Structures are given as structure tokens and as C-alpha cells.
Amino acid sequence: MKTRILGQGLEVSAIGLGCMGMSQSYGVIPDKADMIPVLRAAVDRGVTFFDTAEIYGPFVNEELVGEALAPVRDQVVIATKFGLRMENGEQLQDSRPEAIRRSVDGSLRRLRTDHIDLYYQHRVDPNVPIEDVAGTVKDLIATGKVRHFGMSEAGVQTIRRAHAVQPLTAIQSEYSLWWRRPEDELIPTLQELGIGFVPFSPLGKGFLTGAIDEKTTFTPNDFRNIVPRFSPEARKANQGVVDLVRSMAERKGATPAQVALAWVLAQKPWIVPIPGSTKLSRIEENMGAAELKLTDADLREIDAAASKIEIQGGRYPEALEARTGL
């Protein structure tokens, strides 16, 4: 697996692994005992960058990642997140300094490690000045509990303020062929400041694999049931973007997922997508995208075709979208 450099010199595999789906959100939750060998096999195949969060589960995803990666801890980069908690079934933001310090100790324990390689604020907390958040993480870096600071779904002005207190290594946000808003302000700002970009949902929550259409049904506990972009009408309207990656894939001897990921990788050398999967075969398929070369002509063709497709449906329900800084 090729590697890439995020901000502050953090080297990771060119494609990481988002671990959330191993514990929540996408239908039937697999057994922990089945996921441990999948995570270890991913390391054997060259993945060194693993993404989790204390809210995933909550807590059980960090426990899974910690147990699976403990034998190879010195070979991998583990990213986790603070700032969200569950209370009476509701997800609340809490990035008070004392909450961050509690969170880091809990994450270290669950991850079975003495340091977190990359520690993201999961969502910007409007009730806590970002300077206080960045300052707290700076203190944690000084103690050795954390090595790098990141933020997820933050706006560019907030990123600038945080970066002035503690240099940021990476910003995580959704980005793919069917969600390109980061190109407006976020990516230019990250390039200016020397901060890496870690796109989640680079396969459009599975849509860009070509395995989902308007007839697909999701299990009742699948998060996509409440996502406007995944209504049957929106899926039917959005098939054009799948047809686009499928057409390019056929010409390249690749899969739609590999083309979609290769397109993300081609945008900047400091972008590292973190597609998620519970299946080793899919992880291996996704890794193949790092070897797929899209020429300048290929990229121009994709952009020209994509510009004619108007994507239907929001990426989140309104209440969740309002919590992002984008």
C-alpha cells in the first residue's frame, strides 16, 4: 500500500479504514469476534490508518479497534474523536476542557494504548470557544497522550482559529463525487494552511459502489433510511453518477468503487479517504484504488459528465446537517 503525508508530517496508508460500520449505523451489526480478524487482515495487507470514535456504539467500536490492533499497535495510526455524548437517547455536543480530558482517558483505556495518534473534535461545540478546545488538545499533546490534532465537519474560520493555537494535522469531512461542497472553501483553506484532508463516506455511504438502486431495501436500523439522499426517488434520480463511475470502471478494468476512490485520491496528494467496510473482500477492493491511475483526460471527462448531474436529496436530515460547520 502506498502512503501519504497528512499535516504535521503524519504518514498513513493512502487509503484508511473507517470502522464505524463495524458497530453501528448500517443495518445488521456483525459480531465483534468476526471483526477482529478483519481488522488484523487489513493491517497485513498494508492499511495503517484506522478511524473510530467514542460515540460509535457508544464506546464499543473503540474497544473493538483496541483489541484488534493491540498486537500491532506500533505499526498503525489510530484516530478517534471526542465532543459527542449520548444522554437519554439524544446525541449532545460537549467539548468543555474537562470533558475532553475525561474522554481522552476513556479512549486510551478502550484502545489499549498510551497515546492517540490523531484526536479529532467530532463536531464543533458552539458553547465552547474553539481556542479552549485547541488549547486543551495542545496540553494533551504536551503530556504525550495525544500526538496530532484534528477536527471533523468544521467551517474554515473555525479551522483557522484552532490552527493558530495548535496546528491541525487533518480535517475530516464528507467528500465524494456526489458531495463536493468541500471544494468551495475547505480544500483551498487546507492547502493554504498545510492541513491534510480525510474524507469519510468517499463511496457515498455505499451508493457509488453500484450495489444500490431505487429498489434496494435497508434493514430497519440502517441509518440510510432517514437520509433524504437515500429515498427511493432520490436514488433513482442519482443513478447518473453511478452510471458515470461504472462506465469509467469498465474501460479501466476496475470496479465502480475503485474509480470513485481513485477520483478522490487524484484531487490532492494530501487527501486520504477512509471508506468503511465489514468485509475483507471489500477492503481489498478499496485498497486497489490506490493503484488505479486516472489520467488528466479521465479526470476532465469525469468532471464534465458530473457537472451535468444534479444530485437530489440532502446528505443528512436537516437537524443533523445543522450541526456541521460546512
MOLIN-V503225 format. One record per residue. N is the residue number from 1. RES is the residue in one letter. BURIAL is # if it has 24 or more other ideal C-beta (glycine too) atoms within 12 Angstrom, else .. Layout:
n=N res=RES burial=BURIAL
n=N res=RES burial=BURIAL
This chain:
n=1 res=M burial=#
n=2 res=K burial=#
n=3 res=T burial=.
n=4 res=R burial=#
n=5 res=I burial=#
n=6 res=L burial=#
n=7 res=G burial=#
n=8 res=Q burial=#
n=9 res=G burial=.
n=10 res=L burial=#
n=11 res=E burial=#
n=12 res=V burial=#
n=13 res=S burial=#
n=14 res=A burial=#
n=15 res=I burial=#
n=16 res=G burial=#
n=17 res=L burial=#
n=18 res=G burial=#
n=19 res=C burial=#
n=20 res=M burial=#
n=21 res=G burial=#
n=22 res=M burial=#
n=23 res=S burial=#
n=24 res=Q burial=#
n=25 res=S burial=#
n=26 res=Y burial=#
n=27 res=G burial=.
n=28 res=V burial=.
n=29 res=I burial=#
n=30 res=P burial=#
n=31 res=D burial=.
n=32 res=K burial=#
n=33 res=A burial=.
n=34 res=D burial=.
n=35 res=M burial=#
n=36 res=I burial=#
n=37 res=P burial=.
n=38 res=V burial=#
n=39 res=L burial=#
n=40 res=R burial=#
n=41 res=A burial=#
n=42 res=A burial=#
n=43 res=V burial=#
n=44 res=D burial=.
n=45 res=R burial=.
n=46 res=G burial=#
n=47 res=V burial=#
n=48 res=T burial=#
n=49 res=F burial=#
n=50 res=F burial=#
n=51 res=D burial=#
n=52 res=T burial=#
n=53 res=A burial=#
n=54 res=E burial=#
n=55 res=I burial=#
n=56 res=Y burial=#
n=57 res=G burial=#
n=58 res=P burial=#
n=59 res=F burial=#
n=60 res=V burial=#
n=61 res=N burial=#
n=62 res=E burial=#
n=63 res=E burial=#
n=64 res=L burial=#
n=65 res=V burial=#
n=66 res=G burial=#
n=67 res=E burial=#
n=68 res=A burial=#
n=69 res=L burial=#
n=70 res=A burial=.
n=71 res=P burial=.
n=72 res=V burial=#
n=73 res=R burial=#
n=74 res=D burial=.
n=75 res=Q burial=.
n=76 res=V burial=#
n=77 res=V burial=#
n=78 res=I burial=#
n=79 res=A burial=#
n=80 res=T burial=#
n=81 res=K burial=#
n=82 res=F burial=#
n=83 res=G burial=#
n=84 res=L burial=#
n=85 res=R burial=#
n=86 res=M burial=.
n=87 res=E burial=.
n=88 res=N burial=.
n=89 res=G burial=.
n=90 res=E burial=.
n=91 res=Q burial=.
n=92 res=L burial=.
n=93 res=Q burial=#
n=94 res=D burial=#
n=95 res=S burial=#
n=96 res=R burial=.
n=97 res=P burial=#
n=98 res=E burial=.
n=99 res=A burial=#
n=100 res=I burial=#
n=101 res=R burial=#
n=102 res=R burial=.
n=103 res=S burial=#
n=104 res=V burial=#
n=105 res=D burial=.
n=106 res=G burial=#
n=107 res=S burial=#
n=108 res=L burial=#
n=109 res=R burial=.
n=110 res=R burial=#
n=111 res=L burial=#
n=112 res=R burial=.
n=113 res=T burial=#
n=114 res=D burial=.
n=115 res=H burial=#
n=116 res=I burial=#
n=117 res=D burial=#
n=118 res=L burial=#
n=119 res=Y burial=#
n=120 res=Y burial=#
n=121 res=Q burial=#
n=122 res=H burial=#
n=123 res=R burial=#
n=124 res=V burial=#
n=125 res=D burial=#
n=126 res=P burial=.
n=127 res=N burial=.
n=128 res=V burial=#
n=129 res=P burial=.
n=130 res=I burial=#
n=131 res=E burial=.
n=132 res=D burial=#
n=133 res=V burial=#
n=134 res=A burial=#
n=135 res=G burial=#
n=136 res=T burial=#
n=137 res=V burial=#
n=138 res=K burial=#
n=139 res=D burial=.
n=140 res=L burial=#
n=141 res=I burial=#
n=142 res=A burial=.
n=143 res=T burial=.
n=144 res=G burial=.
n=145 res=K burial=#
n=146 res=V burial=#
n=147 res=R burial=#
n=148 res=H burial=#
n=149 res=F burial=#
n=150 res=G burial=#
n=151 res=M burial=#
n=152 res=S burial=#
n=153 res=E burial=#
n=154 res=A burial=#
n=155 res=G burial=#
n=156 res=V burial=#
n=157 res=Q burial=.
n=158 res=T burial=#
n=159 res=I burial=#
n=160 res=R burial=#
n=161 res=R burial=#
n=162 res=A burial=#
n=163 res=H burial=#
n=164 res=A burial=.
n=165 res=V burial=#
n=166 res=Q burial=#
n=167 res=P burial=#
n=168 res=L burial=#
n=169 res=T burial=#
n=170 res=A burial=#
n=171 res=I burial=#
n=172 res=Q burial=#
n=173 res=S burial=#
n=174 res=E burial=#
n=175 res=Y burial=#
n=176 res=S burial=#
n=177 res=L burial=#
n=178 res=W burial=#
n=179 res=W burial=#
n=180 res=R burial=#
n=181 res=R burial=#
n=182 res=P burial=#
n=183 res=E burial=#
n=184 res=D burial=.
n=185 res=E burial=.
n=186 res=L burial=#
n=187 res=I burial=#
n=188 res=P burial=.
n=189 res=T burial=#
n=190 res=L burial=#
n=191 res=Q burial=.
n=192 res=E burial=.
n=193 res=L burial=#
n=194 res=G burial=.
n=195 res=I burial=#
n=196 res=G burial=#
n=197 res=F burial=#
n=198 res=V burial=#
n=199 res=P burial=#
n=200 res=F burial=#
n=201 res=S burial=#
n=202 res=P burial=#
n=203 res=L burial=#
n=204 res=G burial=#
n=205 res=K burial=#
n=206 res=G burial=#
n=207 res=F burial=#
n=208 res=L burial=#
n=209 res=T burial=#
n=210 res=G burial=#
n=211 res=A burial=.
n=212 res=I burial=#
n=213 res=D burial=.
n=214 res=E burial=.
n=215 res=K burial=.
n=216 res=T burial=#
n=217 res=T burial=.
n=218 res=F burial=#
n=219 res=T burial=.
n=220 res=P burial=.
n=221 res=N burial=.
n=222 res=D burial=.
n=223 res=F burial=#
n=224 res=R burial=#
n=225 res=N burial=.
n=226 res=I burial=.
n=227 res=V burial=#
n=228 res=P burial=#
n=229 res=R burial=#
n=230 res=F burial=#
n=231 res=S burial=.
n=232 res=P burial=.
n=233 res=E burial=.
n=234 res=A burial=#
n=235 res=R burial=#
n=236 res=K burial=.
n=237 res=A burial=.
n=238 res=N burial=#
n=239 res=Q burial=#
n=240 res=G burial=#
n=241 res=V burial=#
n=242 res=V burial=#
n=243 res=D burial=.
n=244 res=L burial=#
n=245 res=V burial=#
n=246 res=R burial=#
n=247 res=S burial=.
n=248 res=M burial=#
n=249 res=A burial=#
n=250 res=E burial=.
n=251 res=R burial=.
n=252 res=K burial=#
n=253 res=G burial=.
n=254 res=A burial=#
n=255 res=T burial=#
n=256 res=P burial=#
n=257 res=A burial=#
n=258 res=Q burial=#
n=259 res=V burial=#
n=260 res=A burial=#
n=261 res=L burial=#
n=262 res=A burial=#
n=263 res=W burial=#
n=264 res=V burial=#
n=265 res=L burial=#
n=266 res=A burial=#
n=267 res=Q burial=#
n=268 res=K burial=#
n=269 res=P burial=.
n=270 res=W burial=#
n=271 res=I burial=#
n=272 res=V burial=#
n=273 res=P burial=#
n=274 res=I burial=#
n=275 res=P burial=#
n=276 res=G burial=#
n=277 res=S burial=#
n=278 res=T burial=#
n=279 res=K burial=#
n=280 res=L burial=#
n=281 res=S burial=.
n=282 res=R burial=#
n=283 res=I burial=#
n=284 res=E burial=#
n=285 res=E burial=#
n=286 res=N burial=#
n=287 res=M burial=#
n=288 res=G burial=#
n=289 res=A burial=#
n=290 res=A burial=#
n=291 res=E burial=.
n=292 res=L burial=#
n=293 res=K burial=.
n=294 res=L burial=#
n=295 res=T burial=.
n=296 res=D burial=.
n=297 res=A burial=.
n=298 res=D burial=#
n=299 res=L burial=.
n=300 res=R burial=.
n=301 res=E burial=.
n=302 res=I burial=#
n=303 res=D burial=.
n=304 res=A burial=.
n=305 res=A burial=.
n=306 res=A burial=#
n=307 res=S burial=.
n=308 res=K burial=.
n=309 res=I burial=.
n=310 res=E burial=.
n=311 res=I burial=#
n=312 res=Q burial=#
n=313 res=G burial=#
n=314 res=G burial=.
n=315 res=R burial=#
n=316 res=Y burial=#
n=317 res=P burial=.
n=318 res=E burial=.
n=319 res=A burial=.
n=320 res=L burial=.
n=321 res=E burial=.
n=322 res=A burial=.
n=323 res=R burial=#
n=324 res=T burial=#
n=325 res=G burial=#
n=326 res=L burial=#
